[in-house]
Amino acid sequence: MSTLEILFYALSAFAIISAVMVLVSKNPIHSVLWLILVFFAISGHYILLNAQFLAIVNIIVYAGAIMVLFLFVIMLMNIKQENEFKKHLLVKFIGVLSGGSFLVLLVSLVKQTVQLQGQKVLLKEGNIGLIHPLGKALFTDYVVPFEISSVLFLSAMVGAVIIGKK
Amino acid sequence: MPIQYYIYLCLALFSIGVIGVLTRRNAIIVFMCIELMLNAVNLLLVAFSKMYHGAALQLTPGTTAGIDAQIFVFFIMVVAAAEVSVGLAIIVMMFRNTHSVDINFLNRLKN
């Protein structure tokens, strides 16, 4: 087994275990911290795929900004341990069952797909994830969506302030 | 690395997000599970982009085919950041009105 495969399996196991821990931990703050670990594992996957720009953006935006926002909101609300609202055990079982059958269905579908057989993902090589080609594409072909996203951010900011002000 | 492995990993992460949305009642945890699903899709987009790029690189060296998917991932992150700011503001407002973040209190539109 090569180093890349070992890294892939280690990062995948890390991501999945952390994602399960997001669900099972009782304290919301622990969930946030586990979710940050999931994002770090996904950033490791991006680096493995040589998408370095997205790896850094993922850490800065998700682990740095969004999760800190979550932490602030949780600390602001001062939520007690969520003992008072537990879902009914039957509802939990049905949720896990439907999610698991969704997973099994899609995995079997992927297993049967002929077009995906023998397709390889280019690890470690290929320079499309670097800043230079991405910036070139972003500011030539995708400059209009880029500018529109700034308007989206402005409207989101105004909306958040107006909703939170009352 | 075969593309199927990446698809299985992303499907597992996405399904964990789905199970979280279906089984938890804390609105913040539900919101975090939605973020988890978004990230699974992002990872899958990048993996497909590298698959397409690797196939195109053998035909024409030096091509930048497959870069669009990475731009899409960038825009998904942008939209997710905007969505989180508004969603958390809504959750804070809901906490102020009901003093709870239990999603079962959100049934006022039912009648």
Interface residues (C-beta under 8 A of the other chain):
Chain A: L4 E5 F8 S12 A15 I16 A19 V20 V22 L23 P28 S31 V32 L35 V38 F39 I42 H45 Y46 L49 N50 A51 F53 L54 V57 N58 V61 Y62 A65 I66 L69 F70 V73 I74 L76 M77 I79 E82 E84 F85 K86 K87 V91 K92 I94 G95 V96 S98 G99 G100 F102 L103 L106 V107 V110 K111 L116 G118 Q119 K120 V121 L122 L123 E125 G126 I128 G129 P133 L134 A137 L138 D141 Y142 P145 S149 L152 F153 S155 A156 M157 G159 A160 V161 I163 G164 K166
Chain B: M1 P2 I3 Q4 Y5 Y6 I7 Y8 L9 L11 A12 L13 S15 I16 G17 V18 I19 G20 L22 T23 R24 R25 N26 I28 I29 F31 M32 C33 E35 L36 N39 N42 L43 V46 A47 S49 K50 M51 H53 G54 A55 L57 T64 A65 G66 I67 D68 Q70 I71 V73 F74 F75 M77 V78 V79 A80 A81 A82 E83 V84 S85 V86 L88 A89 I90 I91 V92 M93 F95 R96 S100 V101 D102 N104
